[in-house]
Amino acid sequence: KMYHFYFLFFDDKIYKQQLKTYREFLAVSITNPSIQMTEFSIACNEKITAISGKIIKEAIQKGELRDEAIHIVQPLAIYHTGLIVEEHKSALDAKEEIRNFLDTLFILMESKI
């Protein structure tokens, strides 16, 4: 589920347009922050964190991940924002980066029952 969630941002035509708009928002909000921009940024982060959190919690409940995996939810949101910037700035293959990152992360967090 996590792969699908993160791939969606870089695969779907509508999401690609939204990413372009979000990149522009990030550029403006970094150089000219306002209360409204900060609030919007927090709301976006909370939405991504909520969805990632739900996916991680389900995997923990199924015994697929260790309980400590819940602590990766906020760093995943931070990673996501960084990937949005780097994918554009450095011409990275976002899906390949997501795959490598999540493969490694889930190996480390995997439950060893």
C-alpha positions in Angstrom: 0.0 0.0 0.0 2.8 2.4 0.8 4.4 1.9 -2.6 1.1 2.6 -4.3 0.5 5.7 -2.2 3.9 7.3 -2.9 4.0 6.2 -6.6 0.6 7.9 -7.2 2.1 11.3 -6.7 4.6 10.7 -9.5 2.6 8.5 -11.8 -0.9 9.9 -12.1 -1.4 12.8 -14.6 -3.6 14.8 -12.2 -1.2 14.3 -9.3 1.7 15.4 -11.5 0.0 18.7 -12.1 -0.7 19.1 -8.4 3.0 18.3 -7.7 4.0 21.1 -10.1 1.7 23.5 -8.2 2.9 22.3 -4.8 6.6 22.8 -5.9 5.7 26.4 -6.8 4.0 26.8 -3.4 7.1 25.4 -1.7 9.3 27.9 -3.5 7.1 30.9 -2.6 6.5 29.8 1.0 10.2 29.3 1.6 11.2 32.7 0.2 8.1 34.7 1.4 6.4 32.8 4.2 3.0 33.9 5.6 0.6 32.5 8.2 -1.7 31.2 5.5 1.1 29.4 3.7 2.3 27.9 6.9 -1.2 26.7 7.8 -1.6 25.2 4.3 1.8 23.5 4.5 0.9 22.0 7.9 -2.5 20.8 6.5 -0.8 19.0 3.6 1.8 17.4 5.9 -1.0 16.3 8.3 -2.9 14.6 5.4 0.1 12.8 4.1 1.1 11.8 7.7 -2.5 10.5 8.4 -2.5 8.3 5.3 1.0 7.0 5.9 0.1 6.4 9.6 -2.9 4.4 8.7 -0.9 2.2 6.3 1.8 1.6 8.9 -0.7 0.9 11.7 -2.4 -1.7 9.5 0.9 -3.4 8.8 1.8 -3.4 12.6 -1.6 -4.9 13.5 -1.1 -7.7 10.9 2.3 -8.4 12.4 4.2 -7.4 9.3 6.1 -4.6 11.0 7.4 -4.1 14.4 5.6 -1.7 16.8 8.4 0.8 16.6 7.6 1.3 12.9 5.0 3.8 13.9 7.8 6.3 14.6 8.7 6.4 10.9 5.4 8.1 9.9 6.6 11.8 10.3 10.0 11.1 8.7 8.2 9.6 5.7 6.2 12.8 5.3 9.5 14.8 5.4 11.1 12.4 2.9 8.1 12.9 0.6 8.5 16.7 0.6 12.2 16.3 0.0 11.6 13.9 -2.9 9.2 16.3 -4.5 11.9 18.9 -4.6 14.8 16.6 -5.5 12.9 14.9 -8.3 12.5 18.2 -10.1 15.9 19.7 -9.1 18.0 16.7 -9.8 15.9 14.8 -12.4 15.7 11.7 -10.2 13.6 8.8 -11.1 11.2 9.2 -8.2 9.6 5.8 -8.5 13.1 4.1 -8.4 14.0 6.2 -5.4 10.8 5.3 -3.6 11.2 1.6 -4.3 14.8 1.6 -3.0 14.0 3.6 0.1 10.9 1.7 1.0 12.5 -1.7 0.3 15.3 -0.9 2.6 13.1 0.7 5.2 10.7 -2.2 5.4 13.5 -4.8 5.7 14.7 -2.9 8.7 11.3 -2.6 10.3 10.0 -6.1 9.4 8.6 -8.1 12.2 10.7 -11.2 13.0 8.1 -13.3 14.6 
